[in-house]
């Protein structure tokens, strides 16, 4: 009835990054583009509690669009920490350029 179950679990940021690397390195090579994953060392060791399938799908959509509209140069995904949470908490930022 239009409902999608959410299945949260603990996942390492490094696992998400590895998945993206495996998924998009062939795309970058095929299009003769650079592909860089810049992960803040402090973030790489972090664990997040998320629905990993949904998180991967969102990041895949962002990267797919970046590769689709990039004809030369490179696509970069940065993963870093921020202190911009509602109460000054640290958060994780994924940015695609």
Biotite code that builds the C-alpha atoms (Angstrom):
import biotite.structure as struc

atoms = struc.array([
    struc.Atom([0.000, 0.000, 0.000], chain_id="A", res_id=1, res_name="UNK", atom_name="CA", element="C"),
    struc.Atom([2.846, 2.373, -0.835], chain_id="A", res_id=2, res_name="UNK", atom_name="CA", element="C"),
    struc.Atom([4.703, 1.602, 2.378], chain_id="A", res_id=3, res_name="UNK", atom_name="CA", element="C"),
    struc.Atom([8.360, 0.731, 2.393], chain_id="A", res_id=4, res_name="UNK", atom_name="CA", element="C"),
    struc.Atom([9.751, -0.909, 5.503], chain_id="A", res_id=5, res_name="UNK", atom_name="CA", element="C"),
    struc.Atom([12.822, 0.716, 6.997], chain_id="A", res_id=6, res_name="UNK", atom_name="CA", element="C"),
    struc.Atom([15.471, -1.691, 8.231], chain_id="A", res_id=7, res_name="UNK", atom_name="CA", element="C"),
    struc.Atom([18.032, 0.253, 10.247], chain_id="A", res_id=8, res_name="UNK", atom_name="CA", element="C"),
    struc.Atom([21.292, -1.289, 11.385], chain_id="A", res_id=9, res_name="UNK", atom_name="CA", element="C"),
    struc.Atom([24.785, -0.203, 12.345], chain_id="A", res_id=10, res_name="UNK", atom_name="CA", element="C"),
    struc.Atom([27.094, 0.239, 9.370], chain_id="A", res_id=11, res_name="UNK", atom_name="CA", element="C"),
    struc.Atom([30.643, 1.542, 9.052], chain_id="A", res_id=12, res_name="UNK", atom_name="CA", element="C"),
    struc.Atom([31.099, 4.581, 6.837], chain_id="A", res_id=13, res_name="UNK", atom_name="CA", element="C"),
    struc.Atom([34.039, 2.745, 5.291], chain_id="A", res_id=14, res_name="UNK", atom_name="CA", element="C"),
    struc.Atom([31.642, -0.018, 4.125], chain_id="A", res_id=15, res_name="UNK", atom_name="CA", element="C"),
    struc.Atom([29.438, 2.540, 2.382], chain_id="A", res_id=16, res_name="UNK", atom_name="CA", element="C"),
    struc.Atom([32.527, 4.091, 0.762], chain_id="A", res_id=17, res_name="UNK", atom_name="CA", element="C"),
    struc.Atom([33.775, 0.691, -0.423], chain_id="A", res_id=18, res_name="UNK", atom_name="CA", element="C"),
    struc.Atom([30.377, -0.017, -1.976], chain_id="A", res_id=19, res_name="UNK", atom_name="CA", element="C"),
    struc.Atom([30.436, 3.313, -3.845], chain_id="A", res_id=20, res_name="UNK", atom_name="CA", element="C"),
    struc.Atom([34.007, 2.736, -5.007], chain_id="A", res_id=21, res_name="UNK", atom_name="CA", element="C"),
    struc.Atom([33.115, -0.673, -6.425], chain_id="A", res_id=22, res_name="UNK", atom_name="CA", element="C"),
    struc.Atom([29.946, 0.655, -8.041], chain_id="A", res_id=23, res_name="UNK", atom_name="CA", element="C"),
    struc.Atom([31.353, 3.795, -9.674], chain_id="A", res_id=24, res_name="UNK", atom_name="CA", element="C"),
    struc.Atom([35.024, 3.085, -10.459], chain_id="A", res_id=25, res_name="UNK", atom_name="CA", element="C"),
    struc.Atom([33.969, 1.190, -13.644], chain_id="A", res_id=26, res_name="UNK", atom_name="CA", element="C"),
    struc.Atom([31.679, 4.084, -14.643], chain_id="A", res_id=27, res_name="UNK", atom_name="CA", element="C"),
    struc.Atom([34.519, 6.584, -14.200], chain_id="A", res_id=28, res_name="UNK", atom_name="CA", element="C"),
    struc.Atom([36.909, 4.407, -16.190], chain_id="A", res_id=29, res_name="UNK", atom_name="CA", element="C"),
    struc.Atom([34.371, 3.922, -18.981], chain_id="A", res_id=30, res_name="UNK", atom_name="CA", element="C"),
    struc.Atom([33.828, 7.688, -19.288], chain_id="A", res_id=31, res_name="UNK", atom_name="CA", element="C"),
    struc.Atom([37.543, 8.501, -18.833], chain_id="A", res_id=32, res_name="UNK", atom_name="CA", element="C"),
    struc.Atom([36.752, 10.572, -15.744], chain_id="A", res_id=33, res_name="UNK", atom_name="CA", element="C"),
    struc.Atom([38.499, 10.804, -12.420], chain_id="A", res_id=34, res_name="UNK", atom_name="CA", element="C"),
    struc.Atom([36.648, 9.538, -9.376], chain_id="A", res_id=35, res_name="UNK", atom_name="CA", element="C"),
    struc.Atom([37.764, 10.537, -5.910], chain_id="A", res_id=36, res_name="UNK", atom_name="CA", element="C"),
    struc.Atom([36.355, 9.532, -2.549], chain_id="A", res_id=37, res_name="UNK", atom_name="CA", element="C"),
    struc.Atom([37.686, 11.953, 0.060], chain_id="A", res_id=38, res_name="UNK", atom_name="CA", element="C"),
    struc.Atom([36.872, 10.607, 3.486], chain_id="A", res_id=39, res_name="UNK", atom_name="CA", element="C"),
    struc.Atom([37.900, 12.481, 6.599], chain_id="A", res_id=40, res_name="UNK", atom_name="CA", element="C"),
    struc.Atom([40.025, 9.963, 8.560], chain_id="A", res_id=41, res_name="UNK", atom_name="CA", element="C"),
    struc.Atom([37.904, 10.523, 11.671], chain_id="A", res_id=42, res_name="UNK", atom_name="CA", element="C"),
    struc.Atom([34.745, 9.728, 9.694], chain_id="A", res_id=43, res_name="UNK", atom_name="CA", element="C"),
    struc.Atom([36.076, 6.515, 8.149], chain_id="A", res_id=44, res_name="UNK", atom_name="CA", element="C"),
    struc.Atom([36.046, 4.853, 11.557], chain_id="A", res_id=45, res_name="UNK", atom_name="CA", element="C"),
    struc.Atom([32.516, 6.010, 12.436], chain_id="A", res_id=46, res_name="UNK", atom_name="CA", element="C"),
    struc.Atom([29.473, 3.793, 12.575], chain_id="A", res_id=47, res_name="UNK", atom_name="CA", element="C"),
    struc.Atom([26.048, 5.137, 11.687], chain_id="A", res_id=48, res_name="UNK", atom_name="CA", element="C"),
    struc.Atom([22.653, 3.637, 12.431], chain_id="A", res_id=49, res_name="UNK", atom_name="CA", element="C"),
    struc.Atom([20.717, 3.767, 9.170], chain_id="A", res_id=50, res_name="UNK", atom_name="CA", element="C"),
    struc.Atom([18.823, 1.809, 6.594], chain_id="A", res_id=51, res_name="UNK", atom_name="CA", element="C"),
    struc.Atom([21.916, 1.023, 4.559], chain_id="A", res_id=52, res_name="UNK", atom_name="CA", element="C"),
    struc.Atom([19.941, 0.191, 1.407], chain_id="A", res_id=53, res_name="UNK", atom_name="CA", element="C"),
    struc.Atom([18.231, 3.586, 1.421], chain_id="A", res_id=54, res_name="UNK", atom_name="CA", element="C"),
    struc.Atom([21.472, 5.410, 2.224], chain_id="A", res_id=55, res_name="UNK", atom_name="CA", element="C"),
    struc.Atom([23.284, 3.641, -0.604], chain_id="A", res_id=56, res_name="UNK", atom_name="CA", element="C"),
    struc.Atom([20.422, 4.387, -2.993], chain_id="A", res_id=57, res_name="UNK", atom_name="CA", element="C"),
    struc.Atom([20.499, 8.110, -2.201], chain_id="A", res_id=58, res_name="UNK", atom_name="CA", element="C"),
    struc.Atom([24.264, 8.292, -2.652], chain_id="A", res_id=59, res_name="UNK", atom_name="CA", element="C"),
    struc.Atom([24.076, 6.228, -5.840], chain_id="A", res_id=60, res_name="UNK", atom_name="CA", element="C"),
    struc.Atom([21.487, 8.662, -7.234], chain_id="A", res_id=61, res_name="UNK", atom_name="CA", element="C"),
    struc.Atom([23.718, 11.642, -6.446], chain_id="A", res_id=62, res_name="UNK", atom_name="CA", element="C"),
    struc.Atom([26.777, 10.027, -8.013], chain_id="A", res_id=63, res_name="UNK", atom_name="CA", element="C"),
    struc.Atom([24.843, 8.718, -11.023], chain_id="A", res_id=64, res_name="UNK", atom_name="CA", element="C"),
    struc.Atom([23.649, 12.244, -11.797], chain_id="A", res_id=65, res_name="UNK", atom_name="CA", element="C"),
    struc.Atom([27.150, 13.625, -11.336], chain_id="A", res_id=66, res_name="UNK", atom_name="CA", element="C"),
    struc.Atom([28.587, 11.111, -13.798], chain_id="A", res_id=67, res_name="UNK", atom_name="CA", element="C"),
    struc.Atom([25.689, 11.607, -16.191], chain_id="A", res_id=68, res_name="UNK", atom_name="CA", element="C"),
    struc.Atom([26.291, 15.346, -16.451], chain_id="A", res_id=69, res_name="UNK", atom_name="CA", element="C"),
    struc.Atom([30.111, 15.353, -16.272], chain_id="A", res_id=70, res_name="UNK", atom_name="CA", element="C"),
    struc.Atom([31.823, 15.154, -19.655], chain_id="A", res_id=71, res_name="UNK", atom_name="CA", element="C"),
    struc.Atom([35.397, 15.760, -18.546], chain_id="A", res_id=72, res_name="UNK", atom_name="CA", element="C"),
    struc.Atom([37.359, 16.126, -15.356], chain_id="A", res_id=73, res_name="UNK", atom_name="CA", element="C"),
    struc.Atom([36.359, 14.242, -12.255], chain_id="A", res_id=74, res_name="UNK", atom_name="CA", element="C"),
    struc.Atom([33.585, 13.488, -9.801], chain_id="A", res_id=75, res_name="UNK", atom_name="CA", element="C"),
    struc.Atom([34.386, 13.762, -6.109], chain_id="A", res_id=76, res_name="UNK", atom_name="CA", element="C"),
    struc.Atom([32.475, 12.623, -3.068], chain_id="A", res_id=77, res_name="UNK", atom_name="CA", element="C"),
    struc.Atom([33.590, 14.136, 0.222], chain_id="A", res_id=78, res_name="UNK", atom_name="CA", element="C"),
    struc.Atom([32.553, 12.613, 3.523], chain_id="A", res_id=79, res_name="UNK", atom_name="CA", element="C"),
    struc.Atom([33.265, 14.816, 6.523], chain_id="A", res_id=80, res_name="UNK", atom_name="CA", element="C"),
    struc.Atom([32.098, 15.790, 9.991], chain_id="A", res_id=81, res_name="UNK", atom_name="CA", element="C"),
    struc.Atom([30.086, 18.868, 10.883], chain_id="A", res_id=82, res_name="UNK", atom_name="CA", element="C"),
    struc.Atom([29.015, 20.423, 14.157], chain_id="A", res_id=83, res_name="UNK", atom_name="CA", element="C"),
    struc.Atom([25.811, 21.818, 12.675], chain_id="A", res_id=84, res_name="UNK", atom_name="CA", element="C"),
    struc.Atom([23.400, 19.434, 14.386], chain_id="A", res_id=85, res_name="UNK", atom_name="CA", element="C"),
    struc.Atom([20.301, 20.868, 16.116], chain_id="A", res_id=86, res_name="UNK", atom_name="CA", element="C"),
    struc.Atom([22.100, 21.078, 19.462], chain_id="A", res_id=87, res_name="UNK", atom_name="CA", element="C"),
    struc.Atom([25.635, 21.413, 18.143], chain_id="A", res_id=88, res_name="UNK", atom_name="CA", element="C"),
    struc.Atom([25.981, 17.657, 17.720], chain_id="A", res_id=89, res_name="UNK", atom_name="CA", element="C"),
    struc.Atom([28.376, 16.272, 15.200], chain_id="A", res_id=90, res_name="UNK", atom_name="CA", element="C"),
    struc.Atom([26.908, 14.976, 11.991], chain_id="A", res_id=91, res_name="UNK", atom_name="CA", element="C"),
    struc.Atom([28.235, 13.390, 8.825], chain_id="A", res_id=92, res_name="UNK", atom_name="CA", element="C"),
    struc.Atom([28.083, 15.259, 5.535], chain_id="A", res_id=93, res_name="UNK", atom_name="CA", element="C"),
    struc.Atom([28.158, 13.609, 2.104], chain_id="A", res_id=94, res_name="UNK", atom_name="CA", element="C"),
    struc.Atom([28.919, 16.095, -0.688], chain_id="A", res_id=95, res_name="UNK", atom_name="CA", element="C"),
    struc.Atom([29.240, 15.378, -4.417], chain_id="A", res_id=96, res_name="UNK", atom_name="CA", element="C"),
    struc.Atom([31.039, 17.749, -6.789], chain_id="A", res_id=97, res_name="UNK", atom_name="CA", element="C"),
])
